């Protein structure tokens, strides 16, 4: 692909592994419910039931989305007694959320 007149190629020089990771992250965040979930975790760590209350989804749906987010390294979990607490661990997701909020799509 040749650059548009006077404009450099957007992805010139970016490591292919980084491009793959970025595409995977964007794909996983491509579901509205997962965006809602990471918005909750952007503010604070939370249990499944706390997330469920915030996003108004059933527990099994929230758990399925969290499993997918965790498998892609976007969130992580820790056990506190009987509770599993989820946290956002991929800092670039916060940047992606800011971009979404500013886009006026």
C-alpha positions in Angstrom: 0.0 0.0 0.0 1.4 3.4 -0.9 1.0 6.4 1.3 -1.6 8.9 0.4 0.0 12.0 -1.1 1.9 13.8 1.7 0.7 11.4 4.4 2.9 8.7 5.9 1.5 5.2 6.3 -0.2 4.8 9.7 1.4 1.6 10.9 4.9 2.0 9.4 7.5 0.5 11.7 5.1 -1.1 14.3 6.2 -4.5 15.5 3.8 -7.2 14.0 3.4 -8.8 17.4 2.2 -5.4 18.8 -0.3 -5.1 15.9 -1.6 -8.6 16.7 -2.0 -7.7 20.4 -3.8 -4.5 19.5 -6.2 -6.2 17.1 -7.0 -8.9 19.7 -7.6 -6.3 22.4 -9.9 -4.3 20.1 -11.7 -7.4 19.1 -12.4 -8.5 22.7 -13.6 -5.0 23.6 -15.9 -5.0 20.5 -18.9 -6.1 22.6 -20.9 -3.4 24.3 -21.3 -5.5 27.5 -17.6 -6.0 27.8 -17.0 -2.2 27.4 -19.5 -1.7 30.3 -17.6 -4.2 32.4 -14.2 -2.6 31.8 -15.7 0.8 32.6 -16.7 -0.5 36.0 -13.2 -1.9 36.5 -11.7 1.3 35.3 -13.1 3.0 38.4 -12.4 0.2 40.9 -11.8 -3.5 41.5 -15.0 -5.4 41.8 -16.6 -8.8 42.4 -18.9 -10.4 39.8 -22.0 -9.5 41.8 -20.8 -5.8 42.1 -20.2 -5.7 38.3 -23.5 -7.4 37.7 -25.4 -4.7 39.7 -23.6 -1.9 37.8 -24.1 -3.2 34.3 -27.5 -4.9 34.9 -26.6 -8.2 33.4 -27.1 -11.8 34.7 -24.3 -13.4 36.7 -23.5 -16.1 34.1 -23.2 -13.5 31.3 -20.9 -11.3 33.4 -18.8 -14.3 34.3 -18.5 -15.4 30.6 -17.4 -11.9 29.6 -14.9 -11.7 32.5 -13.4 -15.1 31.5 -12.9 -13.8 27.9 -11.3 -10.6 29.2 -9.1 -12.5 31.5 -8.0 -15.0 28.8 -6.8 -12.0 26.8 -4.9 -10.4 29.7 -7.2 -7.4 30.0 -8.5 -8.2 33.5 -7.1 -10.4 36.3 -8.6 -11.8 39.4 -7.6 -12.4 43.0 -9.4 -14.5 45.6 -10.5 -12.9 48.9 -12.1 -15.6 51.0 -15.2 -16.7 49.1 -15.1 -13.6 46.8 -13.2 -13.3 43.5 -12.2 -9.7 42.9 -11.5 -8.6 39.3 -9.3 -5.7 38.3 -8.3 -4.1 35.0 -4.6 -4.9 34.3 -4.2 -3.7 30.7 -3.5 0.0 31.0 -4.1 0.6 27.3 -7.7 -0.2 27.8 -8.2 3.0 29.8 -6.8 4.9 26.8 -9.1 3.1 24.4 -12.1 4.0 26.6 -11.0 7.7 26.7 -10.8 7.6 22.9 -14.3 6.1 22.6 -15.7 8.8 24.9 -14.1 11.6 22.8 -15.1 10.2 19.4 -18.8 11.3 19.4 -19.6 8.2 17.3 
